[in-house]
Amino acid sequence: MDYDEVLDRASGLLNDAEALARELVQPKAPLEGSSLRMLSQLRSRIGTGTWSDADVKFPTEAARGLLAIQSAQLHGLREFLTGGSPLLLHPTVTLIRGAAEAGGLLLWLVEPWVNYSDSQDETNVLEWCAISQTVLTRSQVLWLDELANRRRRHEAQHGEVQTADQEAVDQFKQRLTDQHGPENVALVGGRKKWMIGGEKLPDISDRVAAITELSYGATFRGAGMNPYPMYAGYAHSSLEALFSNAGASSVPAMSSLLAASTHEAFMLTSLAQRLFAVMYELAAHALGAPMATFLAWEERSEAFVQEAFSE
């Protein structure tokens, strides 16, 4: 397969992936029997049972929002692919890294539900409620972290903390303190991350590694495939990342280091598709979405991926 055919096929697959994502992020109620639907139905049996309407709605909005973010990253990549060869490494990897960060956050949020049985007998319902307490607590961690991020962002823009931002953080923290107890809501670690009920956001590098490993199959989880240094190097325009591709005895023209080879274009666009596939499956499982159209897309995508690894 030549260079332009790689880009053309990858662009077509990403276009179809966008269509799948657009359908899944529509504001529809999660289907009956799905984990996100059961949150509202069984919330009084989860932990202390003191979850608000917003608490049980937030994971659904987060799942849809994160999938929409990843879809936007892949839309940018598809637009970039239509420009033809050569494919430039830095913007390509930056877009894929953004997709991986969104996927890693969704994986962390809903992972307690991954591979969980959908059986509705009483024993499994009790187990599901225990597992789902972690999901709800993690969603509160994410919510509080985002409120704190907004406060810091506005402070950087305006030179001072905005009163409304600080009040939002304080009010939400107080609600969490009342719900979980003051000893279970705290800033921890050198980077001062929020921890609620023993849950805190993992580092970005850990989230990126987790979703990338899972995109190659469950058996790769924890296998040590940490792609974050590569993502970070290209995304931050690191010259070290550039020159790591140069030969030891000579320094080639800079333009040759910026462009992906045919094999690199194959590998990068394959990774983008696998990241989408695993994130779509996570969101669809949580929302209870039908899978037939996605599975047909995945079969075509996997055929492309297998060609990439056989080159």
PLY file of the C-alpha trace (Angstrom):
ply
format ascii 1.0
element vertex 311
property float x
property float y
property float z
element edge 310
property int vertex1
property int vertex2
end_header
0.00 0.00 0.00
1.50 3.36 -0.97
1.63 6.47 1.20
-1.41 8.28 -0.19
-3.54 5.13 -0.07
-2.69 4.76 3.63
-3.85 8.31 4.31
-6.98 7.94 2.17
-8.12 4.70 3.83
-7.37 6.02 7.30
-9.30 9.22 6.54
-12.34 7.22 5.45
-12.29 5.08 8.58
-11.95 8.13 10.83
-14.84 9.80 9.01
-17.06 6.82 9.79
-15.80 6.83 13.39
-16.92 10.44 13.74
-20.42 9.48 12.57
-20.56 6.73 15.21
-19.44 9.14 17.92
-21.93 11.84 16.90
-24.78 9.35 17.34
-23.57 8.18 20.74
-23.13 11.65 22.23
-26.72 12.70 21.48
-28.58 13.73 24.68
-30.67 10.58 25.02
-31.39 8.69 28.23
-29.09 5.68 28.77
-30.85 2.47 27.75
-32.62 0.23 30.24
-30.22 -2.20 31.90
-27.13 -0.06 31.25
-24.85 0.90 34.12
-25.57 4.61 33.71
-29.35 4.00 33.74
-29.02 1.86 36.86
-27.18 4.65 38.69
-30.38 6.67 38.96
-32.56 3.62 39.64
-30.41 2.21 42.46
-28.69 5.29 43.87
-30.38 4.95 47.27
-28.61 1.58 47.66
-25.15 2.84 46.64
-22.99 3.70 49.64
-24.84 6.06 51.97
-27.51 6.66 49.33
-27.06 10.42 49.59
-26.26 11.08 45.93
-27.87 14.12 44.33
-29.54 14.24 40.92
-26.42 15.99 39.63
-24.18 13.24 41.05
-25.92 10.50 39.09
-26.23 12.61 35.93
-22.60 13.75 35.82
-21.05 10.38 34.79
-23.38 10.23 31.77
-22.48 13.76 30.70
-18.78 13.06 31.32
-18.86 9.89 29.18
-20.55 11.71 26.31
-18.37 14.79 26.69
-15.09 12.87 26.70
-16.14 10.86 23.64
-17.04 14.15 21.91
-13.61 15.54 22.79
-11.86 12.50 21.34
-14.04 12.69 18.25
-13.01 16.34 17.77
-9.34 15.34 17.99
-9.87 12.63 15.37
-11.80 15.10 13.18
-8.72 17.31 13.24
-6.56 14.33 12.33
-8.88 13.39 9.45
-8.74 16.93 8.09
-4.98 16.76 8.32
-4.87 13.44 6.45
-6.79 14.89 3.51
-3.82 17.15 2.80
-1.95 14.15 1.43
1.63 13.09 1.98
3.89 13.66 3.71
2.17 13.36 7.09
3.89 15.65 9.61
4.76 13.94 12.87
4.31 16.76 15.38
0.69 17.79 14.67
-0.32 14.17 14.04
1.02 12.94 17.37
-0.39 15.98 19.18
-3.91 15.17 17.96
-3.54 11.47 18.83
-2.21 12.33 22.26
-5.27 14.51 22.87
-7.48 11.58 21.91
-5.56 9.32 24.29
-5.91 11.76 27.18
-9.69 11.88 26.74
-9.83 8.09 26.49
-7.65 7.61 29.55
-9.94 9.79 31.63
-13.04 7.86 30.54
-11.29 4.55 31.26
-10.43 5.69 34.79
-14.00 6.84 35.37
-15.88 3.72 34.21
-13.27 0.99 34.65
-15.02 -0.46 37.73
-17.82 -1.48 35.34
-15.56 -3.03 32.70
-16.23 -6.74 32.28
-18.93 -6.60 34.97
-21.82 -9.03 34.57
-25.19 -7.50 33.69
-27.08 -10.15 35.67
-29.87 -8.63 37.74
-30.05 -11.17 40.60
-29.87 -9.72 44.12
-26.29 -10.81 44.84
-25.00 -9.15 41.69
-27.04 -6.00 42.34
-25.34 -5.63 45.72
-21.96 -6.14 44.10
-22.83 -3.68 41.36
-23.81 -1.06 43.94
-20.46 -1.46 45.70
-18.59 -1.11 42.41
-20.69 1.88 41.37
-19.84 3.79 44.54
-16.31 4.04 43.12
-17.66 5.38 39.81
-19.73 8.05 41.56
-16.86 9.04 43.84
-14.48 9.30 40.89
-16.98 11.50 39.06
-17.02 13.82 42.09
-13.22 13.93 42.05
-13.34 14.88 38.37
-16.02 17.48 39.01
-14.09 19.14 41.86
-10.84 19.01 39.88
-12.50 20.76 36.93
-13.94 23.47 39.19
-10.46 24.04 40.61
-8.99 24.13 37.09
-11.53 26.76 36.05
-10.59 28.88 39.07
-6.88 28.66 38.17
-7.53 29.39 34.49
-9.58 32.49 35.24
-7.01 33.64 37.79
-4.32 33.41 35.10
-6.52 35.38 32.68
-7.61 38.12 35.09
-4.68 38.29 37.52
-6.83 37.41 40.53
-9.18 34.69 41.73
-12.75 35.30 40.60
-15.24 35.28 43.48
-17.76 33.10 41.64
-15.09 30.48 40.88
-13.92 30.33 44.49
-17.49 30.09 45.77
-18.20 27.21 43.37
-15.17 25.28 44.67
-16.00 26.02 48.32
-19.67 25.07 47.99
-18.96 21.81 46.21
-16.18 20.93 48.66
-18.55 21.59 51.56
-21.19 19.29 50.05
-18.59 16.57 49.62
-17.38 17.07 53.18
-20.94 16.70 54.48
-21.44 13.56 52.40
-18.11 11.78 52.90
-16.82 13.29 56.14
-14.05 15.91 56.51
-11.37 13.25 56.84
-12.24 11.89 53.39
-11.96 15.14 51.37
-8.44 16.52 51.15
-5.63 17.82 48.94
-2.82 15.26 48.88
0.64 14.83 47.35
3.25 17.26 46.12
0.99 18.45 43.31
-1.96 18.87 45.67
-4.55 16.65 44.03
-8.03 16.26 45.43
-8.73 12.90 47.09
-12.29 11.94 47.96
-13.01 8.69 49.76
-9.62 7.29 48.76
-10.04 8.18 45.06
-7.92 10.71 43.17
-7.12 11.43 39.53
-4.15 9.40 38.27
-1.35 11.30 36.54
-1.93 12.14 32.88
0.95 9.88 31.84
-0.65 6.94 33.67
-4.02 7.59 32.04
-2.48 7.81 28.57
-0.49 4.61 29.12
-3.56 2.75 30.42
-5.83 3.55 27.46
-3.05 2.91 24.93
-2.27 -0.48 26.44
-5.97 -1.40 26.53
-6.35 -0.35 22.88
-4.07 -3.26 21.96
-6.05 -5.71 24.12
-6.77 -6.41 27.77
-3.68 -8.62 28.08
-1.49 -5.55 27.47
-2.76 -3.74 30.58
0.18 -3.11 32.89
2.65 -4.42 30.32
4.82 -1.31 30.63
4.03 0.12 27.19
4.23 3.74 28.25
3.99 5.91 25.12
3.77 9.19 27.01
7.39 10.30 26.46
6.83 10.01 22.70
3.52 11.87 22.88
4.98 14.58 25.08
8.11 15.00 22.98
6.29 15.59 19.73
3.38 17.52 21.26
5.79 19.96 22.93
7.97 20.35 19.82
10.94 18.71 21.51
14.11 18.87 19.43
15.32 15.80 21.30
12.36 13.87 19.90
13.26 15.09 16.44
16.93 14.23 16.60
16.27 10.85 18.18
15.29 9.84 14.63
18.53 11.10 13.15
21.41 8.77 12.39
24.37 8.69 14.76
26.91 9.69 12.14
25.04 12.43 10.30
22.40 15.07 10.76
19.81 14.88 7.93
17.78 17.81 6.71
15.27 19.00 9.32
12.36 18.52 6.90
13.09 14.79 6.69
12.72 14.50 10.47
9.36 16.26 10.50
7.68 13.92 8.03
6.36 10.46 8.92
7.49 7.55 6.81
4.82 5.36 5.21
5.22 2.84 8.04
4.97 5.57 10.70
1.82 6.93 9.04
0.38 3.40 9.08
1.22 2.91 12.75
-0.03 6.31 13.92
-3.34 6.15 12.08
-3.81 2.58 13.31
-3.25 3.74 16.89
-5.80 6.54 16.42
-8.40 4.00 15.30
-7.69 1.63 18.15
-7.94 4.46 20.68
-11.33 5.37 19.25
-12.49 1.75 19.26
-11.70 1.12 22.92
-13.18 4.45 24.02
-16.36 3.87 22.00
-16.76 0.44 23.59
-16.33 1.90 27.09
-18.93 4.61 26.46
-21.34 2.31 24.64
-21.18 -0.30 27.40
-21.92 2.33 30.05
-24.77 3.87 28.01
-26.19 0.57 26.75
-25.85 1.55 23.09
-26.35 -0.95 20.22
-23.06 -2.26 18.86
-23.82 -3.70 15.40
-22.75 -0.68 13.32
-19.67 -0.17 15.45
-18.62 -3.83 15.15
-18.87 -3.61 11.36
-16.64 -0.51 11.45
-14.22 -2.22 13.83
-13.87 -5.18 11.46
-12.85 -2.86 8.62
-10.54 -0.91 10.89
-8.85 -4.03 12.21
-8.16 -5.19 8.67
-6.34 -1.89 8.11
-4.46 -2.27 11.41
-3.35 -5.80 10.57
-1.94 -4.55 7.28
-0.01 -1.91 9.20
1.61 -4.51 11.41
2.38 -6.87 8.55
4.25 -4.23 6.54
0 1
1 2
2 3
3 4
4 5
5 6
6 7
7 8
8 9
9 10
10 11
11 12
12 13
13 14
14 15
15 16
16 17
17 18
18 19
19 20
20 21
21 22
22 23
23 24
24 25
25 26
26 27
27 28
28 29
29 30
30 31
31 32
32 33
33 34
34 35
35 36
36 37
37 38
38 39
39 40
40 41
41 42
42 43
43 44
44 45
45 46
46 47
47 48
48 49
49 50
50 51
51 52
52 53
53 54
54 55
55 56
56 57
57 58
58 59
59 60
60 61
61 62
62 63
63 64
64 65
65 66
66 67
67 68
68 69
69 70
70 71
71 72
72 73
73 74
74 75
75 76
76 77
77 78
78 79
79 80
80 81
81 82
82 83
83 84
84 85
85 86
86 87
87 88
88 89
89 90
90 91
91 92
92 93
93 94
94 95
95 96
96 97
97 98
98 99
99 100
100 101
101 102
102 103
103 104
104 105
105 106
106 107
107 108
108 109
109 110
110 111
111 112
112 113
113 114
114 115
115 116
116 117
117 118
118 119
119 120
120 121
121 122
122 123
123 124
124 125
125 126
126 127
127 128
128 129
129 130
130 131
131 132
132 133
133 134
134 135
135 136
136 137
137 138
138 139
139 140
140 141
141 142
142 143
143 144
144 145
145 146
146 147
147 148
148 149
149 150
150 151
151 152
152 153
153 154
154 155
155 156
156 157
157 158
158 159
159 160
160 161
161 162
162 163
163 164
164 165
165 166
166 167
167 168
168 169
169 170
170 171
171 172
172 173
173 174
174 175
175 176
176 177
177 178
178 179
179 180
180 181
181 182
182 183
183 184
184 185
185 186
186 187
187 188
188 189
189 190
190 191
191 192
192 193
193 194
194 195
195 196
196 197
197 198
198 199
199 200
200 201
201 202
202 203
203 204
204 205
205 206
206 207
207 208
208 209
209 210
210 211
211 212
212 213
213 214
214 215
215 216
216 217
217 218
218 219
219 220
220 221
221 222
222 223
223 224
224 225
225 226
226 227
227 228
228 229
229 230
230 231
231 232
232 233
233 234
234 235
235 236
236 237
237 238
238 239
239 240
240 241
241 242
242 243
243 244
244 245
245 246
246 247
247 248
248 249
249 250
250 251
251 252
252 253
253 254
254 255
255 256
256 257
257 258
258 259
259 260
260 261
261 262
262 263
263 264
264 265
265 266
266 267
267 268
268 269
269 270
270 271
271 272
272 273
273 274
274 275
275 276
276 277
277 278
278 279
279 280
280 281
281 282
282 283
283 284
284 285
285 286
286 287
287 288
288 289
289 290
290 291
291 292
292 293
293 294
294 295
295 296
296 297
297 298
298 299
299 300
300 301
301 302
302 303
303 304
304 305
305 306
306 307
307 308
308 309
309 310
